[in-house]
Amino acid sequence: MRSTITTKDWPGRTDSRTDALILEWDNEGQAYHVTVPALPGCVTHGSTREEALSRIQEAIKGHIQGLKLIGEPIPESDVDIAEVQVNVFD
């Protein structure tokens, strides 16, 4: 899954960024957990898929703003996520 956010306020950057996301349902916590592999530590959750996706956009913006404030490089969103199917009953 990929999410696009607008980054209009950052000089020298494009107007948007697209990141691969990992969205997982947690039965115990009854929430969707979202992580951004290209931005280690950028995580959030939501009680619905829509809420989790909305929150991760804000988390990405905040994460990138934090990196910029402390002078750290902003990682490119170059992570690719693939799925494989495995027959476990051979």
PyMOL Python script that loads the backbone (N, CA, C, O; Angstrom):
from pymol import cmd

cmd.read_pdbstr("""\
ATOM      1  N   MET A   1       0.839  -1.155   0.000  1.00  0.00           N
ATOM      2  CA  MET A   1       0.000   0.000   0.000  1.00  0.00           C
ATOM      3  C   MET A   1       0.891   1.227   0.000  1.00  0.00           C
ATOM      4  O   MET A   1       1.935   1.238   0.653  1.00  0.00           O
ATOM      5  N   ARG A   2       0.497   2.242  -0.713  1.00  0.00           N
ATOM      6  CA  ARG A   2       1.259   3.482  -0.758  1.00  0.00           C
ATOM      7  C   ARG A   2       0.357   4.636  -0.345  1.00  0.00           C
ATOM      8  O   ARG A   2      -0.842   4.638  -0.622  1.00  0.00           O
ATOM      9  N   SER A   3       0.954   5.612   0.320  1.00  0.00           N
ATOM     10  CA  SER A   3       0.235   6.797   0.760  1.00  0.00           C
ATOM     11  C   SER A   3       0.953   8.018   0.213  1.00  0.00           C
ATOM     12  O   SER A   3       2.183   8.061   0.221  1.00  0.00           O
ATOM     13  N   THR A   4       0.220   9.003  -0.258  1.00  0.00           N
ATOM     14  CA  THR A   4       0.817  10.230  -0.771  1.00  0.00           C
ATOM     15  C   THR A   4       0.447  11.380   0.147  1.00  0.00           C
ATOM     16  O   THR A   4      -0.714  11.538   0.525  1.00  0.00           O
ATOM     17  N   ILE A   5       1.453  12.191   0.508  1.00  0.00           N
ATOM     18  CA  ILE A   5       1.208  13.383   1.301  1.00  0.00           C
ATOM     19  C   ILE A   5       1.752  14.584   0.550  1.00  0.00           C
ATOM     20  O   ILE A   5       2.625  14.443  -0.306  1.00  0.00           O
ATOM     21  N   THR A   6       1.239  15.764   0.869  1.00  0.00           N
ATOM     22  CA  THR A   6       1.715  16.994   0.256  1.00  0.00           C
ATOM     23  C   THR A   6       2.784  17.611   1.129  1.00  0.00           C
ATOM     24  O   THR A   6       2.653  17.658   2.352  1.00  0.00           O
ATOM     25  N   THR A   7       3.846  18.085   0.493  1.00  0.00           N
ATOM     26  CA  THR A   7       4.964  18.673   1.230  1.00  0.00           C
ATOM     27  C   THR A   7       5.260  20.077   0.702  1.00  0.00           C
ATOM     28  O   THR A   7       6.421  20.401   0.450  1.00  0.00           O
ATOM     29  N   LYS A   8       4.250  20.902   0.532  1.00  0.00           N
ATOM     30  CA  LYS A   8       4.375  22.220  -0.077  1.00  0.00           C
ATOM     31  C   LYS A   8       5.284  23.173   0.691  1.00  0.00           C
ATOM     32  O   LYS A   8       5.887  24.061   0.088  1.00  0.00           O
ATOM     33  N   ASP A   9       5.393  23.013   1.982  1.00  0.00           N
ATOM     34  CA  ASP A   9       6.142  23.977   2.783  1.00  0.00           C
ATOM     35  C   ASP A   9       7.633  23.701   2.877  1.00  0.00           C
ATOM     36  O   ASP A   9       8.331  24.387   3.624  1.00  0.00           O
ATOM     37  N   TRP A  10       8.139  22.728   2.151  1.00  0.00           N
ATOM     38  CA  TRP A  10       9.550  22.372   2.252  1.00  0.00           C
ATOM     39  C   TRP A  10      10.290  22.767   0.988  1.00  0.00           C
ATOM     40  O   TRP A  10      10.174  22.087  -0.032  1.00  0.00           O
ATOM     41  N   PRO A  11      11.057  23.867   1.038  1.00  0.00           N
ATOM     42  CA  PRO A  11      11.807  24.293  -0.142  1.00  0.00           C
ATOM     43  C   PRO A  11      12.755  23.190  -0.612  1.00  0.00           C
ATOM     44  O   PRO A  11      13.343  22.468   0.194  1.00  0.00           O
ATOM     45  N   GLY A  12      12.886  23.079  -1.908  1.00  0.00           N
ATOM     46  CA  GLY A  12      13.793  22.088  -2.462  1.00  0.00           C
ATOM     47  C   GLY A  12      13.209  20.696  -2.545  1.00  0.00           C
ATOM     48  O   GLY A  12      13.872  19.784  -3.040  1.00  0.00           O
ATOM     49  N   ARG A  13      12.026  20.511  -2.090  1.00  0.00           N
ATOM     50  CA  ARG A  13      11.387  19.191  -2.148  1.00  0.00           C
ATOM     51  C   ARG A  13      10.225  19.243  -3.137  1.00  0.00           C
ATOM     52  O   ARG A  13       9.720  20.320  -3.456  1.00  0.00           O
ATOM     53  N   THR A  14       9.819  18.109  -3.605  1.00  0.00           N
ATOM     54  CA  THR A  14       8.657  18.058  -4.490  1.00  0.00           C
ATOM     55  C   THR A  14       7.396  18.329  -3.682  1.00  0.00           C
ATOM     56  O   THR A  14       7.425  18.323  -2.451  1.00  0.00           O
ATOM     57  N   ASP A  15       6.303  18.564  -4.371  1.00  0.00           N
ATOM     58  CA  ASP A  15       5.052  18.894  -3.693  1.00  0.00           C
ATOM     59  C   ASP A  15       4.370  17.701  -3.038  1.00  0.00           C
ATOM     60  O   ASP A  15       3.433  17.866  -2.257  1.00  0.00           O
ATOM     61  N   SER A  16       4.834  16.519  -3.350  1.00  0.00           N
ATOM     62  CA  SER A  16       4.227  15.353  -2.708  1.00  0.00           C
ATOM     63  C   SER A  16       5.268  14.267  -2.520  1.00  0.00           C
ATOM     64  O   SER A  16       6.352  14.303  -3.102  1.00  0.00           O
ATOM     65  N   ARG A  17       4.910  13.313  -1.701  1.00  0.00           N
ATOM     66  CA  ARG A  17       5.784  12.187  -1.380  1.00  0.00           C
ATOM     67  C   ARG A  17       4.892  10.963  -1.312  1.00  0.00           C
ATOM     68  O   ARG A  17       3.800  11.014  -0.746  1.00  0.00           O
ATOM     69  N   THR A  18       5.347   9.878  -1.881  1.00  0.00           N
ATOM     70  CA  THR A  18       4.601   8.632  -1.816  1.00  0.00           C
ATOM     71  C   THR A  18       5.433   7.611  -1.060  1.00  0.00           C
ATOM     72  O   THR A  18       6.586   7.361  -1.411  1.00  0.00           O
ATOM     73  N   ASP A  19       4.855   7.026  -0.032  1.00  0.00           N
ATOM     74  CA  ASP A  19       5.544   6.046   0.801  1.00  0.00           C
ATOM     75  C   ASP A  19       4.800   4.726   0.810  1.00  0.00           C
ATOM     76  O   ASP A  19       3.570   4.689   0.783  1.00  0.00           O
ATOM     77  N   ALA A  20       5.561   3.643   0.848  1.00  0.00           N
ATOM     78  CA  ALA A  20       4.976   2.324   1.075  1.00  0.00           C
ATOM     79  C   ALA A  20       4.642   2.222   2.555  1.00  0.00           C
ATOM     80  O   ALA A  20       5.404   2.680   3.406  1.00  0.00           O
ATOM     81  N   LEU A  21       3.508   1.624   2.854  1.00  0.00           N
ATOM     82  CA  LEU A  21       3.058   1.476   4.243  1.00  0.00           C
ATOM     83  C   LEU A  21       2.837   0.001   4.553  1.00  0.00           C
ATOM     84  O   LEU A  21       2.525  -0.799   3.671  1.00  0.00           O
ATOM     85  N   ILE A  22       3.004  -0.333   5.816  1.00  0.00           N
ATOM     86  CA  ILE A  22       2.594  -1.651   6.299  1.00  0.00           C
ATOM     87  C   ILE A  22       1.416  -1.404   7.235  1.00  0.00           C
ATOM     88  O   ILE A  22       1.543  -0.708   8.242  1.00  0.00           O
ATOM     89  N   LEU A  23       0.285  -1.978   6.892  1.00  0.00           N
ATOM     90  CA  LEU A  23      -0.952  -1.804   7.648  1.00  0.00           C
ATOM     91  C   LEU A  23      -1.346  -3.176   8.179  1.00  0.00           C
ATOM     92  O   LEU A  23      -1.626  -4.089   7.401  1.00  0.00           O
ATOM     93  N   GLU A  24      -1.368  -3.324   9.507  1.00  0.00           N
ATOM     94  CA  GLU A  24      -1.666  -4.623  10.129  1.00  0.00           C
ATOM     95  C   GLU A  24      -2.792  -4.482  11.147  1.00  0.00           C
ATOM     96  O   GLU A  24      -2.836  -3.521  11.915  1.00  0.00           O
ATOM     97  N   TRP A  25      -3.692  -5.443  11.141  1.00  0.00           N
ATOM     98  CA  TRP A  25      -4.769  -5.477  12.130  1.00  0.00           C
ATOM     99  C   TRP A  25      -4.282  -6.206  13.373  1.00  0.00           C
ATOM    100  O   TRP A  25      -3.713  -7.292  13.266  1.00  0.00           O
ATOM    101  N   ASP A  26      -4.494  -5.632  14.538  1.00  0.00           N
ATOM    102  CA  ASP A  26      -4.126  -6.239  15.819  1.00  0.00           C
ATOM    103  C   ASP A  26      -5.407  -6.666  16.527  1.00  0.00           C
ATOM    104  O   ASP A  26      -6.146  -5.829  17.045  1.00  0.00           O
ATOM    105  N   ASN A  27      -5.667  -7.976  16.547  1.00  0.00           N
ATOM    106  CA  ASN A  27      -6.880  -8.485  17.198  1.00  0.00           C
ATOM    107  C   ASN A  27      -6.921  -8.153  18.679  1.00  0.00           C
ATOM    108  O   ASN A  27      -7.972  -7.798  19.212  1.00  0.00           O
ATOM    109  N   GLU A  28      -5.788  -8.267  19.339  1.00  0.00           N
ATOM    110  CA  GLU A  28      -5.752  -8.013  20.784  1.00  0.00           C
ATOM    111  C   GLU A  28      -6.045  -6.548  21.106  1.00  0.00           C
ATOM    112  O   GLU A  28      -6.829  -6.243  22.005  1.00  0.00           O
ATOM    113  N   GLY A  29      -5.411  -5.657  20.367  1.00  0.00           N
ATOM    114  CA  GLY A  29      -5.603  -4.229  20.616  1.00  0.00           C
ATOM    115  C   GLY A  29      -6.779  -3.632  19.878  1.00  0.00           C
ATOM    116  O   GLY A  29      -7.132  -2.473  20.095  1.00  0.00           O
ATOM    117  N   GLN A  30      -7.398  -4.430  18.993  1.00  0.00           N
ATOM    118  CA  GLN A  30      -8.534  -3.981  18.199  1.00  0.00           C
ATOM    119  C   GLN A  30      -8.234  -2.670  17.467  1.00  0.00           C
ATOM    120  O   GLN A  30      -9.007  -1.714  17.521  1.00  0.00           O
ATOM    121  N   ALA A  31      -7.081  -2.658  16.777  1.00  0.00           N
ATOM    122  CA  ALA A  31      -6.667  -1.457  16.059  1.00  0.00           C
ATOM    123  C   ALA A  31      -5.785  -1.840  14.876  1.00  0.00           C
ATOM    124  O   ALA A  31      -5.160  -2.900  14.865  1.00  0.00           O
ATOM    125  N   TYR A  32      -5.747  -0.960  13.887  1.00  0.00           N
ATOM    126  CA  TYR A  32      -4.815  -1.091  12.774  1.00  0.00           C
ATOM    127  C   TYR A  32      -3.529  -0.391  13.158  1.00  0.00           C
ATOM    128  O   TYR A  32      -3.557   0.752  13.615  1.00  0.00           O
ATOM    129  N   HIS A  33      -2.392  -1.067  12.977  1.00  0.00           N
ATOM    130  CA  HIS A  33      -1.073  -0.482  13.210  1.00  0.00           C
ATOM    131  C   HIS A  33      -0.464  -0.189  11.853  1.00  0.00           C
ATOM    132  O   HIS A  33      -0.520  -1.021  10.947  1.00  0.00           O
ATOM    133  N   VAL A  34       0.120   0.995  11.714  1.00  0.00           N
ATOM    134  CA  VAL A  34       0.710   1.396  10.442  1.00  0.00           C
ATOM    135  C   VAL A  34       2.157   1.797  10.672  1.00  0.00           C
ATOM    136  O   VAL A  34       2.459   2.552  11.596  1.00  0.00           O
ATOM    137  N   THR A  35       3.052   1.291   9.832  1.00  0.00           N
ATOM    138  CA  THR A  35       4.461   1.670   9.872  1.00  0.00           C
ATOM    139  C   THR A  35       4.886   2.098   8.471  1.00  0.00           C
ATOM    140  O   THR A  35       4.291   1.700   7.469  1.00  0.00           O
ATOM    141  N   VAL A  36       5.936   2.925   8.431  1.00  0.00           N
ATOM    142  CA  VAL A  36       6.493   3.417   7.168  1.00  0.00           C
ATOM    143  C   VAL A  36       7.935   2.928   7.104  1.00  0.00           C
ATOM    144  O   VAL A  36       8.806   3.517   7.744  1.00  0.00           O
ATOM    145  N   PRO A  37       8.212   1.862   6.347  1.00  0.00           N
ATOM    146  CA  PRO A  37       9.562   1.295   6.311  1.00  0.00           C
ATOM    147  C   PRO A  37      10.656   2.295   5.935  1.00  0.00           C
ATOM    148  O   PRO A  37      11.775   2.192   6.437  1.00  0.00           O
ATOM    149  N   ALA A  38      10.357   3.257   5.065  1.00  0.00           N
ATOM    150  CA  ALA A  38      11.363   4.237   4.637  1.00  0.00           C
ATOM    151  C   ALA A  38      11.676   5.254   5.730  1.00  0.00           C
ATOM    152  O   ALA A  38      12.680   5.962   5.648  1.00  0.00           O
ATOM    153  N   LEU A  39      10.819   5.333   6.758  1.00  0.00           N
ATOM    154  CA  LEU A  39      11.005   6.280   7.855  1.00  0.00           C
ATOM    155  C   LEU A  39      11.001   5.514   9.178  1.00  0.00           C
ATOM    156  O   LEU A  39       9.981   5.488   9.867  1.00  0.00           O
ATOM    157  N   PRO A  40      12.114   4.897   9.541  1.00  0.00           N
ATOM    158  CA  PRO A  40      12.155   4.113  10.780  1.00  0.00           C
ATOM    159  C   PRO A  40      11.656   4.924  11.986  1.00  0.00           C
ATOM    160  O   PRO A  40      12.083   6.056  12.217  1.00  0.00           O
ATOM    161  N   GLY A  41      10.751   4.315  12.735  1.00  0.00           N
ATOM    162  CA  GLY A  41      10.187   4.979  13.905  1.00  0.00           C
ATOM    163  C   GLY A  41       8.895   5.721  13.613  1.00  0.00           C
ATOM    164  O   GLY A  41       8.244   6.204  14.540  1.00  0.00           O
ATOM    165  N   CYS A  42       8.514   5.822  12.365  1.00  0.00           N
ATOM    166  CA  CYS A  42       7.275   6.513  12.000  1.00  0.00           C
ATOM    167  C   CYS A  42       6.146   5.485  12.031  1.00  0.00           C
ATOM    168  O   CYS A  42       5.979   4.704  11.094  1.00  0.00           O
ATOM    169  N   VAL A  43       5.381   5.493  13.108  1.00  0.00           N
ATOM    170  CA  VAL A  43       4.310   4.518  13.318  1.00  0.00           C
ATOM    171  C   VAL A  43       3.100   5.208  13.925  1.00  0.00           C
ATOM    172  O   VAL A  43       3.223   6.267  14.540  1.00  0.00           O
ATOM    173  N   THR A  44       1.949   4.615  13.752  1.00  0.00           N
ATOM    174  CA  THR A  44       0.733   5.081  14.412  1.00  0.00           C
ATOM    175  C   THR A  44      -0.286   3.955  14.376  1.00  0.00           C
ATOM    176  O   THR A  44       0.019   2.846  13.938  1.00  0.00           O
ATOM    177  N   HIS A  45      -1.487   4.240  14.833  1.00  0.00           N
ATOM    178  CA  HIS A  45      -2.554   3.242  14.815  1.00  0.00           C
ATOM    179  C   HIS A  45      -3.896   3.960  14.723  1.00  0.00           C
ATOM    180  O   HIS A  45      -3.975   5.178  14.884  1.00  0.00           O
ATOM    181  N   GLY A  46      -4.934   3.200  14.467  1.00  0.00           N
ATOM    182  CA  GLY A  46      -6.290   3.737  14.439  1.00  0.00           C
ATOM    183  C   GLY A  46      -7.286   2.614  14.603  1.00  0.00           C
ATOM    184  O   GLY A  46      -7.002   1.463  14.273  1.00  0.00           O
ATOM    185  N   SER A  47      -8.451   2.952  15.114  1.00  0.00           N
ATOM    186  CA  SER A  47      -9.460   1.916  15.348  1.00  0.00           C
ATOM    187  C   SER A  47     -10.124   1.461  14.048  1.00  0.00           C
ATOM    188  O   SER A  47     -10.736   0.394  14.008  1.00  0.00           O
ATOM    189  N   THR A  48     -10.007   2.256  12.992  1.00  0.00           N
ATOM    190  CA  THR A  48     -10.476   1.852  11.669  1.00  0.00           C
ATOM    191  C   THR A  48      -9.330   2.034  10.680  1.00  0.00           C
ATOM    192  O   THR A  48      -8.356   2.735  10.955  1.00  0.00           O
ATOM    193  N   ARG A  49      -9.464   1.398   9.541  1.00  0.00           N
ATOM    194  CA  ARG A  49      -8.452   1.539   8.486  1.00  0.00           C
ATOM    195  C   ARG A  49      -8.312   3.008   8.069  1.00  0.00           C
ATOM    196  O   ARG A  49      -7.204   3.522   7.920  1.00  0.00           O
ATOM    197  N   GLU A  50      -9.457   3.668   7.885  1.00  0.00           N
ATOM    198  CA  GLU A  50      -9.450   5.069   7.471  1.00  0.00           C
ATOM    199  C   GLU A  50      -8.763   5.961   8.504  1.00  0.00           C
ATOM    200  O   GLU A  50      -7.990   6.850   8.147  1.00  0.00           O
ATOM    201  N   GLU A  51      -9.047   5.722   9.782  1.00  0.00           N
ATOM    202  CA  GLU A  51      -8.421   6.507  10.840  1.00  0.00           C
ATOM    203  C   GLU A  51      -6.907   6.277  10.863  1.00  0.00           C
ATOM    204  O   GLU A  51      -6.133   7.224  11.010  1.00  0.00           O
ATOM    205  N   ALA A  52      -6.497   5.036  10.719  1.00  0.00           N
ATOM    206  CA  ALA A  52      -5.063   4.717  10.723  1.00  0.00           C
ATOM    207  C   ALA A  52      -4.352   5.392   9.547  1.00  0.00           C
ATOM    208  O   ALA A  52      -3.256   5.928   9.713  1.00  0.00           O
ATOM    209  N   LEU A  53      -4.966   5.368   8.366  1.00  0.00           N
ATOM    210  CA  LEU A  53      -4.360   5.990   7.194  1.00  0.00           C
ATOM    211  C   LEU A  53      -4.301   7.507   7.318  1.00  0.00           C
ATOM    212  O   LEU A  53      -3.334   8.128   6.879  1.00  0.00           O
ATOM    213  N   SER A  54      -5.318   8.100   7.906  1.00  0.00           N
ATOM    214  CA  SER A  54      -5.300   9.542   8.141  1.00  0.00           C
ATOM    215  C   SER A  54      -4.202   9.910   9.134  1.00  0.00           C
ATOM    216  O   SER A  54      -3.467  10.877   8.937  1.00  0.00           O
ATOM    217  N   ARG A  55      -4.105   9.128  10.197  1.00  0.00           N
ATOM    218  CA  ARG A  55      -3.092   9.401  11.221  1.00  0.00           C
ATOM    219  C   ARG A  55      -1.671   9.213  10.695  1.00  0.00           C
ATOM    220  O   ARG A  55      -0.770   9.946  11.102  1.00  0.00           O
ATOM    221  N   ILE A  56      -1.448   8.242   9.795  1.00  0.00           N
ATOM    222  CA  ILE A  56      -0.087   8.024   9.307  1.00  0.00           C
ATOM    223  C   ILE A  56       0.347   9.181   8.423  1.00  0.00           C
ATOM    224  O   ILE A  56       1.533   9.507   8.378  1.00  0.00           O
ATOM    225  N   GLN A  57      -0.580   9.802   7.725  1.00  0.00           N
ATOM    226  CA  GLN A  57      -0.204  10.973   6.927  1.00  0.00           C
ATOM    227  C   GLN A  57       0.308  12.092   7.839  1.00  0.00           C
ATOM    228  O   GLN A  57       1.308  12.740   7.531  1.00  0.00           O
ATOM    229  N   GLU A  58      -0.371  12.309   8.942  1.00  0.00           N
ATOM    230  CA  GLU A  58       0.093  13.312   9.905  1.00  0.00           C
ATOM    231  C   GLU A  58       1.416  12.888  10.538  1.00  0.00           C
ATOM    232  O   GLU A  58       2.291  13.722  10.773  1.00  0.00           O
ATOM    233  N   ALA A  59       1.560  11.592  10.812  1.00  0.00           N
ATOM    234  CA  ALA A  59       2.810  11.093  11.401  1.00  0.00           C
ATOM    235  C   ALA A  59       3.983  11.281  10.440  1.00  0.00           C
ATOM    236  O   ALA A  59       5.080  11.645  10.865  1.00  0.00           O
ATOM    237  N   ILE A  60       3.759  11.035   9.153  1.00  0.00           N
ATOM    238  CA  ILE A  60       4.815  11.217   8.157  1.00  0.00           C
ATOM    239  C   ILE A  60       5.233  12.684   8.101  1.00  0.00           C
ATOM    240  O   ILE A  60       6.423  12.997   8.112  1.00  0.00           O
ATOM    241  N   LYS A  61       4.260  13.567   8.043  1.00  0.00           N
ATOM    242  CA  LYS A  61       4.562  15.004   8.018  1.00  0.00           C
ATOM    243  C   LYS A  61       5.373  15.408   9.249  1.00  0.00           C
ATOM    244  O   LYS A  61       6.393  16.088   9.134  1.00  0.00           O
ATOM    245  N   GLY A  62       4.915  14.986  10.417  1.00  0.00           N
ATOM    246  CA  GLY A  62       5.612  15.322  11.660  1.00  0.00           C
ATOM    247  C   GLY A  62       7.005  14.720  11.717  1.00  0.00           C
ATOM    248  O   GLY A  62       7.944  15.366  12.184  1.00  0.00           O
ATOM    249  N   HIS A  63       7.144  13.502  11.251  1.00  0.00           N
ATOM    250  CA  HIS A  63       8.440  12.822  11.261  1.00  0.00           C
ATOM    251  C   HIS A  63       9.438  13.576  10.381  1.00  0.00           C
ATOM    252  O   HIS A  63      10.576  13.818  10.783  1.00  0.00           O
ATOM    253  N   ILE A  64       9.001  13.941   9.186  1.00  0.00           N
ATOM    254  CA  ILE A  64       9.878  14.654   8.258  1.00  0.00           C
ATOM    255  C   ILE A  64      10.210  16.044   8.789  1.00  0.00           C
ATOM    256  O   ILE A  64      11.351  16.491   8.671  1.00  0.00           O
ATOM    257  N   GLN A  65       9.236  16.732   9.369  1.00  0.00           N
ATOM    258  CA  GLN A  65       9.505  18.047   9.955  1.00  0.00           C
ATOM    259  C   GLN A  65      10.522  17.932  11.085  1.00  0.00           C
ATOM    260  O   GLN A  65      11.398  18.786  11.219  1.00  0.00           O
ATOM    261  N   GLY A  66      10.412  16.882  11.901  1.00  0.00           N
ATOM    262  CA  GLY A  66      11.360  16.657  12.990  1.00  0.00           C
ATOM    263  C   GLY A  66      12.768  16.415  12.462  1.00  0.00           C
ATOM    264  O   GLY A  66      13.733  16.968  12.989  1.00  0.00           O
ATOM    265  N   LEU A  67      12.887  15.595  11.428  1.00  0.00           N
ATOM    266  CA  LEU A  67      14.199  15.349  10.821  1.00  0.00           C
ATOM    267  C   LEU A  67      14.803  16.649  10.300  1.00  0.00           C
ATOM    268  O   LEU A  67      15.994  16.909  10.474  1.00  0.00           O
ATOM    269  N   LYS A  68      13.966  17.458   9.659  1.00  0.00           N
ATOM    270  CA  LYS A  68      14.442  18.730   9.114  1.00  0.00           C
ATOM    271  C   LYS A  68      14.910  19.663  10.233  1.00  0.00           C
ATOM    272  O   LYS A  68      15.940  20.325  10.103  1.00  0.00           O
ATOM    273  N   LEU A  69      14.161  19.713  11.319  1.00  0.00           N
ATOM    274  CA  LEU A  69      14.520  20.591  12.443  1.00  0.00           C
ATOM    275  C   LEU A  69      15.858  20.238  13.072  1.00  0.00           C
ATOM    276  O   LEU A  69      16.588  21.127  13.509  1.00  0.00           O
ATOM    277  N   ILE A  70      16.188  18.953  13.124  1.00  0.00           N
ATOM    278  CA  ILE A  70      17.453  18.552  13.750  1.00  0.00           C
ATOM    279  C   ILE A  70      18.583  18.383  12.732  1.00  0.00           C
ATOM    280  O   ILE A  70      19.680  17.939  13.071  1.00  0.00           O
ATOM    281  N   GLY A  71      18.295  18.745  11.486  1.00  0.00           N
ATOM    282  CA  GLY A  71      19.328  18.716  10.469  1.00  0.00           C
ATOM    283  C   GLY A  71      19.661  17.357   9.899  1.00  0.00           C
ATOM    284  O   GLY A  71      20.716  17.180   9.289  1.00  0.00           O
ATOM    285  N   GLU A  72      18.777  16.396  10.089  1.00  0.00           N
ATOM    286  CA  GLU A  72      18.997  15.053   9.548  1.00  0.00           C
ATOM    287  C   GLU A  72      18.481  14.988   8.110  1.00  0.00           C
ATOM    288  O   GLU A  72      17.549  15.708   7.753  1.00  0.00           O
ATOM    289  N   PRO A  73      19.085  14.129   7.287  1.00  0.00           N
ATOM    290  CA  PRO A  73      18.592  13.986   5.918  1.00  0.00           C
ATOM    291  C   PRO A  73      17.208  13.342   5.900  1.00  0.00           C
ATOM    292  O   PRO A  73      16.872  12.530   6.762  1.00  0.00           O
ATOM    293  N   ILE A  74      16.428  13.717   4.917  1.00  0.00           N
ATOM    294  CA  ILE A  74      15.100  13.138   4.760  1.00  0.00           C
ATOM    295  C   ILE A  74      15.224  11.950   3.813  1.00  0.00           C
ATOM    296  O   ILE A  74      15.547  12.125   2.638  1.00  0.00           O
ATOM    297  N   PRO A  75      14.970  10.741   4.315  1.00  0.00           N
ATOM    298  CA  PRO A  75      15.115   9.552   3.468  1.00  0.00           C
ATOM    299  C   PRO A  75      14.167   9.596   2.274  1.00  0.00           C
ATOM    300  O   PRO A  75      13.038  10.078   2.372  1.00  0.00           O
ATOM    301  N   GLU A  76      14.644   9.091   1.167  1.00  0.00           N
ATOM    302  CA  GLU A  76      13.780   8.948   0.002  1.00  0.00           C
ATOM    303  C   GLU A  76      12.814   7.800   0.267  1.00  0.00           C
ATOM    304  O   GLU A  76      13.123   6.874   1.017  1.00  0.00           O
ATOM    305  N   SER A  77      11.671   7.872  -0.343  1.00  0.00           N
ATOM    306  CA  SER A  77      10.677   6.811  -0.168  1.00  0.00           C
ATOM    307  C   SER A  77      10.889   5.752  -1.246  1.00  0.00           C
ATOM    308  O   SER A  77      10.101   5.628  -2.183  1.00  0.00           O
ATOM    309  N   ASP A  78      11.980   4.988  -1.090  1.00  0.00           N
ATOM    310  CA  ASP A  78      12.368   4.026  -2.111  1.00  0.00           C
ATOM    311  C   ASP A  78      12.174   2.578  -1.695  1.00  0.00           C
ATOM    312  O   ASP A  78      12.800   1.680  -2.259  1.00  0.00           O
ATOM    313  N   VAL A  79      11.332   2.349  -0.736  1.00  0.00           N
ATOM    314  CA  VAL A  79      11.082   0.989  -0.258  1.00  0.00           C
ATOM    315  C   VAL A  79      10.010   0.349  -1.130  1.00  0.00           C
ATOM    316  O   VAL A  79       8.997   0.975  -1.440  1.00  0.00           O
ATOM    317  N   ASP A  80      10.234  -0.877  -1.514  1.00  0.00           N
ATOM    318  CA  ASP A  80       9.248  -1.628  -2.287  1.00  0.00           C
ATOM    319  C   ASP A  80       8.791  -2.806  -1.433  1.00  0.00           C
ATOM    320  O   ASP A  80       9.608  -3.495  -0.822  1.00  0.00           O
ATOM    321  N   ILE A  81       7.502  -3.027  -1.397  1.00  0.00           N
ATOM    322  CA  ILE A  81       6.942  -4.119  -0.608  1.00  0.00           C
ATOM    323  C   ILE A  81       6.284  -5.105  -1.567  1.00  0.00           C
ATOM    324  O   ILE A  81       5.505  -4.711  -2.436  1.00  0.00           O
ATOM    325  N   ALA A  82       6.597  -6.371  -1.406  1.00  0.00           N
ATOM    326  CA  ALA A  82       6.031  -7.418  -2.255  1.00  0.00           C
ATOM    327  C   ALA A  82       5.338  -8.446  -1.388  1.00  0.00           C
ATOM    328  O   ALA A  82       5.615  -8.565  -0.194  1.00  0.00           O
ATOM    329  N   GLU A  83       4.443  -9.177  -1.999  1.00  0.00           N
ATOM    330  CA  GLU A  83       3.756 -10.267  -1.316  1.00  0.00           C
ATOM    331  C   GLU A  83       4.132 -11.576  -1.988  1.00  0.00           C
ATOM    332  O   GLU A  83       4.346 -11.626  -3.199  1.00  0.00           O
ATOM    333  N   VAL A  84       4.210 -12.615  -1.206  1.00  0.00           N
ATOM    334  CA  VAL A  84       4.442 -13.956  -1.752  1.00  0.00           C
ATOM    335  C   VAL A  84       3.391 -14.891  -1.180  1.00  0.00           C
ATOM    336  O   VAL A  84       2.903 -14.696  -0.067  1.00  0.00           O
ATOM    337  N   GLN A  85       3.053 -15.899  -1.948  1.00  0.00           N
ATOM    338  CA  GLN A  85       2.127 -16.921  -1.474  1.00  0.00           C
ATOM    339  C   GLN A  85       2.902 -18.199  -1.286  1.00  0.00           C
ATOM    340  O   GLN A  85       3.631 -18.620  -2.184  1.00  0.00           O
ATOM    341  N   VAL A  86       2.759 -18.825  -0.131  1.00  0.00           N
ATOM    342  CA  VAL A  86       3.481 -20.049   0.197  1.00  0.00           C
ATOM    343  C   VAL A  86       2.468 -21.122   0.569  1.00  0.00           C
ATOM    344  O   VAL A  86       1.574 -20.889   1.383  1.00  0.00           O
ATOM    345  N   ASN A  87       2.610 -22.276  -0.021  1.00  0.00           N
ATOM    346  CA  ASN A  87       1.758 -23.399   0.339  1.00  0.00           C
ATOM    347  C   ASN A  87       2.395 -24.080   1.552  1.00  0.00           C
ATOM    348  O   ASN A  87       3.432 -24.730   1.421  1.00  0.00           O
ATOM    349  N   VAL A  88       1.796 -23.939   2.704  1.00  0.00           N
ATOM    350  CA  VAL A  88       2.373 -24.475   3.945  1.00  0.00           C
ATOM    351  C   VAL A  88       1.885 -25.886   4.262  1.00  0.00           C
ATOM    352  O   VAL A  88       2.278 -26.463   5.275  1.00  0.00           O
ATOM    353  N   PHE A  89       1.037 -26.442   3.410  1.00  0.00           N
ATOM    354  CA  PHE A  89       0.478 -27.761   3.683  1.00  0.00           C
ATOM    355  C   PHE A  89       0.990 -28.831   2.733  1.00  0.00           C
ATOM    356  O   PHE A  89       0.272 -29.784   2.428  1.00  0.00           O
ATOM    357  N   ASP A  90       2.226 -28.687   2.261  1.00  0.00           N
ATOM    358  CA  ASP A  90       2.841 -29.707   1.388  1.00  0.00           C
ATOM    359  C   ASP A  90       3.253 -30.901   2.191  1.00  0.00           C
ATOM    360  O   ASP A  90       3.787 -31.862   1.638  1.00  0.00           O
TER     361      ASP A  90
END
""", "prot")
cmd.dss("prot")
cmd.show_as("cartoon", "prot")
cmd.util.cbc("prot")
cmd.orient("prot")
